[in-house]
Each structure stands twice: as structure tokens, then as C-alpha cells.
């Protein structure tokens, strides 16, 4: 089962709504690099499951 923390879930939902990484960063209080890293690790987890 895939579990994600609250911030990562917020990032996913904002990306699905069309926000850019630059727009998301200040909304969730992370750097753009941290957002890219979270999305990378999430995709990696999903690949293992699928």
C-alpha cells in the first residue's frame, strides 16, 4: 500500500489542478527542489507497485 505524507498529497493535488512547481513552493513552504524530489520519490514508489 502506498502512503504519502500530507505535504506530498497537497503537492499532488495542486499539480493536478495545473499549478507549476514554482507556484506550489510558497504555498506548501518548500523549495522547488524539494518538491521535485518528493515527486521523484513518489513516482519511484508507484513504479514498484505497478
N, C-alpha and C positions, 0 to 999 in steps of 0.2 A: 504494500500500500504506500502511495506517495503522500508524504506530509510536507507541508511548507509553512513557514512562519507567517505571521500577519503582514509584515512589510513586503515580503515577496508576493503574497496574494494581492496586496494593494498595487504593486508594480504590474502584475499580470493584468489586473482589471483595467488599469489606466492605459496600458499598451493596447488592449483590446478595444478601448474607446478611441484610439487613434492618437494618443499623446506621444510626443517624442521623448527620448531619454533625457534630453536637456530640460524639457518641461516637467518631467516626473521628478527629477532630482531634488529640487527645492520642496516639492510637495511632501515627499517622504523623508526628507532630511538626510539624504545620502549623496555621494558624489556620482557623477555619471559612470565612472569606472566601477564603482561598487554595484551599480545597477546592472551593467554589462556582465559583471562577474556572477551575480545572482542568477541572471537569465541563462548564462552559460551552464552553470551547475544544475539548474533546473532541467534544461534540455538534455543534459548528460544523464540525469536520473530517469527522465522519460524514455530515453533510448534503451536503457537497461530493461525497463518494464515492457516496452513494446518489442 
